[in-house]
Amino acid sequence: MNNYKTFDEMFNDDKFVSPEEREQINFQVDLIGKMIEAREKKGLSQRDLAELSGVKQPAIARLESMKATPQIDTLLKILAPLGYTLSITPIENKR
């Protein structure tokens, strides 16, 4: 068993977290972070966003605390009142 000294050491060890899992985790953290940022920039509480989106406030709280993985339809409902939508973009050439 490896003795990790930091979370980063463990998180970046391919034997513990695969590159695919790491990419998914980073995407979710970025997505939820942007969602919170957009909500706060509009001066909305979670309750306000719930009323505008039709998604219950506890569900928004679970998403923002990363206790739940958002479904695409839920994300679209939440993002619309914030002035955002989802899109698919090409992966930049990493070379």
N, C-alpha and C positions, 0 to 999 in steps of 0.2 A: 504494500500500500504506500502510495506517495504521501509525503508529509508536506503539504502545501503551506507556505508561509503567508500567502495573500489570496484573496478571492480571485484576482487576475491570473495568478499562476494556475489555479484550478480551472477557471473558465477557459483559459487558452490552451489547456492540455487536450489534444485531440482524442486521447484515450478516455477522457472523462466527459467532454462535451464535443460532439462532432462539429465539423465546420458548418454543416447544414443547420444543426440545432442552434449554433452560435449566431448564424445569420438570421434565423427566425426570431430568436430572442432579441437581437439588436433591432430588427425591424419593428417588433411590437413595442419596445421601449421608445423608439423614435416616434412611432405613430401616436401612441398614447401621450407622449410628451407634447407633440404638436397639437393634439386635440385639447389638452389642458391649457396650453399657451393661447390657443385661439379663443377658448371659452373665457379665460381671464382677460384677454385683450378687449373682448366685447363687454366686459363688466358683468358677465352672467354668473350666477350661482349654478350649482348642479340642479337645483330645483327649477330655476328659470329655464335652463336648457331642457329639462324634462318636459316642461309645459310646451315649449316650442317644438320639440322633436317627437313627442308622443312616446318617448322611452321613459320608463319609470326611473325616478331619482336613485333608488338603491342599485339599479342595474348600471347607471352611469358611474356611481361610486365604485362598484365592483370593477368596472373597466378601468377607471382611473387609478385604482390601487393595484391593478394587474392581478386581481383575484379571479378574473374571468377572461376568456378569449373572445373577442367580439366576432359576431357573425357579420357578413358583408352587409346584409340588409339593415342591421342595427347601426353599423357604422355610417351608412348612407343617411339614415334618419337623423343621426346626431350631427354629422358634418354639414348637412344642408343649411340649417339655421346659422351655422358659423361661417357660411360663405365658402365652403369647401366641398370637394367630391373626391372620389378615388380615381386614380388613373394608372394605366400600365405604361411604364417607360422602359426603354432599352437599357440593358446593363452596359455601363461604360467598359470599353476595352481596358482590362487590367494590366496590359503589358506595358 
